[in-house]
C-alpha cells in the first residue's frame, strides 16, 4: 500500500514538488500492481485529500487521520485497489476516472483565481 494523495492525480501549481512526487508514486503503484498482479498480490493506492496534520495546517475542509485510517482498513478488507478515503478524494477520484483532462483544467483554473480574503 502506498499513501499517495489527490495531488498525485493532477498537478497542483501551488504544491508543485508535492504533486510531482505523488504522481511518481502513483505511477510506481500502477507498475507494481502489474508486476505483482500475477501472483495475486493486492497493491493499493490511497489518495486522501487534506488530512488534519501539520502539513495541512492551513487547509480548509480537512478530515481526521482516524477517519482516513478507518477508510483504508475498510478498503483493504473489501480488496479495493484505489482508496479515496474522504469526500474530496472521492470527488477527485471520480473526476480523474471519467475525465482526467477536465480535472486538470479545473484545478489549474481554481489555482489561478485570486484568493478571497
GINORMO-V814917 format. One record per pair of residues at least 12 apart in sequence whose ideal C-beta (glycine too) atoms are under 10 Angstrom apart, sorted by the first residue. I is the first residue (numbers start at 1). GAP is how many residues later the second one is. If there is no record, write none. Layout:
i->I gap->GAP
i->I gap->GAP
This chain:
i->1 gap->28
i->1 gap->41
i->1 gap->42
i->1 gap->43
i->1 gap->44
i->1 gap->45
i->1 gap->71
i->1 gap->74
i->1 gap->75
i->1 gap->80
i->1 gap->82
i->2 gap->20
i->2 gap->23
i->2 gap->24
i->2 gap->26
i->2 gap->27
i->2 gap->30
i->2 gap->41
i->2 gap->42
i->2 gap->43
i->2 gap->44
i->2 gap->45
i->3 gap->19
i->3 gap->22
i->3 gap->41
i->3 gap->42
i->3 gap->43
i->3 gap->44
i->3 gap->45
i->3 gap->48
i->3 gap->65
i->3 gap->69
i->3 gap->80
i->3 gap->82
i->4 gap->17
i->4 gap->18
i->4 gap->19
i->4 gap->20
i->4 gap->21
i->4 gap->22
i->4 gap->23
i->4 gap->24
i->4 gap->25
i->4 gap->40
i->4 gap->41
i->4 gap->42
i->4 gap->43
i->4 gap->44
i->4 gap->78
i->4 gap->79
i->5 gap->13
i->5 gap->14
i->5 gap->16
i->5 gap->17
i->5 gap->18
i->5 gap->20
i->5 gap->21
i->5 gap->40
i->5 gap->41
i->5 gap->42
i->5 gap->43
i->5 gap->44
i->5 gap->45
i->5 gap->46
i->5 gap->84
i->5 gap->87
i->6 gap->13
i->6 gap->16
i->6 gap->41
i->6 gap->42
i->6 gap->43
i->6 gap->44
i->6 gap->78
i->6 gap->80
i->6 gap->82
i->6 gap->83
i->6 gap->84
i->6 gap->85
i->6 gap->86
i->6 gap->87
i->6 gap->89
i->6 gap->90
i->6 gap->97
i->6 gap->101
i->7 gap->12
i->7 gap->13
i->7 gap->14
i->7 gap->15
i->7 gap->16
i->7 gap->19
i->7 gap->40
i->7 gap->41
i->7 gap->42
i->7 gap->43
i->7 gap->85
i->7 gap->100
i->8 gap->12
i->8 gap->13
i->8 gap->14
i->8 gap->15
i->8 gap->16
i->8 gap->17
i->8 gap->18
i->8 gap->19
i->8 gap->21
i->8 gap->37
i->8 gap->39
i->8 gap->84
i->8 gap->88
i->9 gap->13
i->9 gap->14
i->9 gap->17
i->9 gap->36
i->9 gap->38
i->9 gap->73
i->9 gap->75
i->9 gap->80
i->9 gap->83
i->9 gap->84
i->9 gap->86
i->9 gap->87
i->9 gap->88
i->9 gap->91
i->9 gap->94
i->9 gap->95
i->9 gap->98
i->10 gap->13
i->10 gap->82
i->10 gap->85
i->10 gap->86
i->10 gap->90
i->10 gap->91
i->10 gap->92
i->10 gap->93
i->10 gap->94
i->10 gap->95
i->10 gap->96
i->10 gap->97
i->10 gap->98
i->11 gap->12
i->11 gap->93
i->11 gap->96
i->11 gap->97
i->11 gap->100
i->12 gap->95
i->12 gap->96
i->12 gap->98
i->12 gap->99
i->13 gap->94
i->13 gap->95
i->13 gap->97
i->13 gap->98
i->13 gap->99
i->14 gap->97
i->15 gap->40
i->15 gap->96
i->18 gap->37
i->19 gap->88
i->22 gap->23
i->22 gap->25
i->25 gap->20
i->26 gap->19
i->26 gap->21
i->26 gap->56
i->26 gap->70
i->28 gap->15
i->28 gap->17
i->29 gap->14
i->29 gap->15
i->29 gap->16
i->29 gap->17
i->29 gap->18
i->29 gap->52
i->29 gap->53
i->30 gap->13
i->30 gap->15
i->30 gap->51
i->30 gap->52
i->31 gap->12
i->32 gap->13
i->33 gap->12
i->33 gap->48
i->33 gap->49
i->37 gap->44
i->42 gap->33
i->42 gap->34
i->42 gap->37
i->42 gap->38
i->42 gap->39
i->43 gap->38
i->44 gap->28
i->44 gap->31
i->44 gap->32
i->44 gap->35
i->44 gap->36
i->44 gap->37
i->44 gap->38
i->44 gap->39
i->45 gap->35
i->45 gap->36
i->45 gap->37
i->45 gap->38
i->45 gap->39
i->46 gap->22
i->46 gap->23
i->46 gap->25
i->46 gap->26
i->46 gap->29
i->46 gap->30
i->46 gap->34
i->46 gap->36
i->46 gap->37
i->46 gap->38
i->46 gap->39
i->46 gap->43
i->47 gap->35
i->47 gap->36
i->47 gap->37
i->47 gap->38
i->47 gap->39
i->47 gap->41
i->47 gap->42
i->47 gap->43
i->47 gap->45
i->47 gap->46
i->47 gap->49
i->48 gap->14
i->48 gap->15
i->48 gap->17
i->48 gap->19
i->48 gap->20
i->48 gap->23
i->48 gap->24
i->48 gap->35
i->48 gap->36
i->48 gap->37
i->48 gap->38
i->48 gap->40
i->48 gap->41
i->48 gap->44
i->49 gap->12
i->49 gap->13
i->49 gap->14
i->49 gap->19
i->49 gap->35
i->49 gap->36
i->49 gap->37
i->49 gap->38
i->49 gap->39
i->49 gap->40
i->49 gap->41
i->49 gap->42
i->49 gap->43
i->49 gap->44
i->50 gap->12
i->50 gap->13
i->50 gap->36
i->50 gap->38
i->50 gap->39
i->51 gap->12
i->51 gap->13
i->51 gap->14
i->51 gap->15
i->51 gap->16
i->51 gap->17
i->51 gap->18
i->51 gap->34
i->51 gap->35
i->51 gap->38
i->52 gap->12
i->52 gap->13
i->52 gap->14
i->52 gap->15
i->52 gap->16
i->53 gap->12
i->53 gap->15
i->59 gap->29
i->61 gap->25
i->61 gap->26
i->61 gap->27
i->62 gap->24
i->62 gap->26
i->63 gap->22
i->63 gap->23
i->63 gap->24
i->63 gap->25
i->63 gap->26
i->64 gap->22
i->67 gap->18
i->67 gap->19
i->68 gap->15
i->68 gap->17
i->68 gap->18
i->68 gap->21
i->69 gap->16
i->70 gap->15
i->71 gap->12
i->71 gap->13
i->71 gap->14
i->71 gap->15
i->71 gap->18
i->71 gap->19
i->72 gap->13
i->73 gap->12
i->82 gap->14
i->82 gap->15
i->84 gap->12
i->84 gap->13
i->91 gap->12
i->92 gap->14
i->92 gap->15
i->95 gap->12
